[in-house]
Amino acid sequence: MDEPMERIELETPRLRLRAWRDDDLDALAELCSDPLVMRYFPELLSRDECAAAMARSRIHFARFGFGFWALELKSDGQFIGMAGLAWSRLQLPFCPAVEIGWRLAHEHWGQGFAREAAEASLACGFERLQLPEVVAYTAAINEPSLGLMQALGMRHEPAGDFDHPMISEGHPLRPHSLYRITRDEWVALRRQALPVEPLLRNP
């Protein structure tokens, strides 16, 4: 059996991306039973399904050291959702692959938290974990998430778009869009984002 990995946790200016705790279950169940939050998922999740998801996440952390973290506001410790990286469970041509994802309580939308968490996750993936690539996928009609993928510098790969194998035929959420970003692409984007050094002026 593999030795347990060191479990990574992250911080951003406003967020903690931390390991799951038993007392997160109530908040996670509330998040995943909210029709607004889950509008691009095929169904709401029950409390038992959320407990199972937490258990799978803990196993992923124990094996790989990373996963989908619980998101917590640094200002008051409030749980606001989840975000992070995980090995995709899908059996599709682009797999095995590490995917990035996020899910936030609707009252915290529009404040940049998802992007903040996603950028920290990508930095961890490419700097600390030295991943060669990260993928993202979602329902083709999920414009908010597609917009964030583009804002992160991920590129759409139309040839990789697919019908989700766990969603029934004819369901509007079955067609999925695939996005990718390689480590080299991410490094190049980071370099472009660096502030320009001011010109030195003679006194």
N, C-alpha and C positions, 0 to 999 in steps of 0.2 A: 504493500500500500504506500502511496506517495506520502511524504512528510507534509504536514500542514504548512501552507505558505504564510509569510507575514501579511497581515491584513492591512491594506493601504487605506488611509482616510485622507481627505483633502479639505482645504479651506480656501475660500475666495474672500473678497472684501466684505461680502454680506452673508455668506452661506457656509455651513459645514456640510460636507458630504461624508457621512459616517456610517458605521456598521449598524445593522438592524438590532433593535432591542425588543424584548417580549412586549413591552408596553406600547410599541408602535402599532400593534395590530388593530386597535380600535380606529386610529386615524387612517390607517391604510384601507380598512374596510369601508370607511366613510368616503374616502377618495374614489375607490373603485366601484362604489354604488351610486355615484353622482352621474346622472345622464349627460350633463354638459361635459364633464371630464372624459367620459367614455363614448362620446358620440362617434368617434372614428374606430371604435372597437366593436366586434360583432355582438357582444352582450356584456351586461354588468357582471361583476364578480361577487360571489357570496363571501361571507366571513371565512368559511372553511377554505374556499379557493384562495383567498388572500393569505391565510395561514400556510397553505401549501406553497404558495409563491415565495413567502418569506423563507421557508425551509429550504427551497431550492436555491435561493439567493445565498443563504448562509453556506450551503455546500459548495457553491461556486467560489465564494470568498475563501473557504478553507482550502480548496484545490488550487486556485489561481492567484489569490491575493487581491483580486479586484472583482467588481461586479456592479450591479445597480445599487447605488448608495441611497440611504434615506437622506432627504434634504431637510435641513434645519436652519432657521434664521439665527444668526449669531446674536442679534439684538435681544431676543427673548426666548430662544430655544424652541420656538414653535415648529412642529412638523408641517411642511408645506408640500411634500411630494417625494418623488424619486427621480434619479438620473444616474447615468453612468455607462459602463461598458460591459459587455458579456459576450461569450461565445454563442453564436446563433444556434438555435435548436432546429432550424429548418434543414431539410434535405433537398438542397437546390444547387444548381451548377456553381454558384459563386461561393458556396460553403466548402470547407470550414472557413469562417470569417468571424471577426469580432465586430459586433454592432454597437452603435451608440443609440441611446434612447432617453426619453424624459417623459414625465407625467406630473403635472402640477395641479393643486387645488385651484378652482376657477377664480376664487377671490384674490389670487396672487398672479393672475395673468396680466400681461401688459406692463410689467415692471422690469423686464430684462432678466428675471431670475433663471429662466430656462437656458438662455444663451450663456449666462455667467457659469452655470453648472456644466453646460456642454463644452464650453471652451476649456474649463479646468479638466474635464474628462479627457478631451483630446490631448491636452498638454501632458497629462499623466500617461496616456497611451503611447505617445510618440517619444517623450523624453525619458520617462522612468521605465516603462515596459518595453520600449524599443520595438513596438509593433510596426510592421511594414505598411499596413493599411488598416483603415477602419471603414465600415460600411454603415449605411442607414437605409431603412425602408419603411414605408408606410402606405396606407391606402392612397390611391392616386387622386382622390378627391380631398385629401387632408391638406388644404392649402396652408394653414398656419405652420404645420411641421415642415412641409416642403420649403416654405419661405425661410425657416430657421436653418435648414440644411444648406440652402444656398448662401445664407449669411455667414455660415461657418466656413465657406469656401469649398464645400463638397460639390462634386459635379454629377449631374444626372447621367446615367448610363442607360439609354432607352433599350439597348439590346438585352439588358439584364432585367428589364421589367417582367413581372411574373404574376400569375394568379396564385394567391395564398392557398396552400394545400389544406389548411385547416378551416377555411371558410367555404361555405357551400356555393356551388355554381349558381349564377344569376344574382347573387348578393351584391349590392352596390359597393361593398368594401373589399370584394375579392381581388380586383385588379390593384396591384401594388407597384410603386415606383422605387427603383434602386438608385442610391447615390453612393459615391465613393470619395475617399481622399487618401492619398498615399503620404507616407512620412515626408518624402521629398517635396511634395506639393505643399504640405503644411509648413515645412521649414521656409520655403520660398515666400509663402504668405506672411509668415511672422517677420521675415526680413523687410518686406514691403511696408509693414505696419510700424516699424521702428521709427521713432521721431528723428527728423533730420537735424544733424548737429548745426548749431548756428555758426555763421561765418565769424571768424575772429576779426575784430576791428582794431586798428592801431589807435592808441589814445591820442 
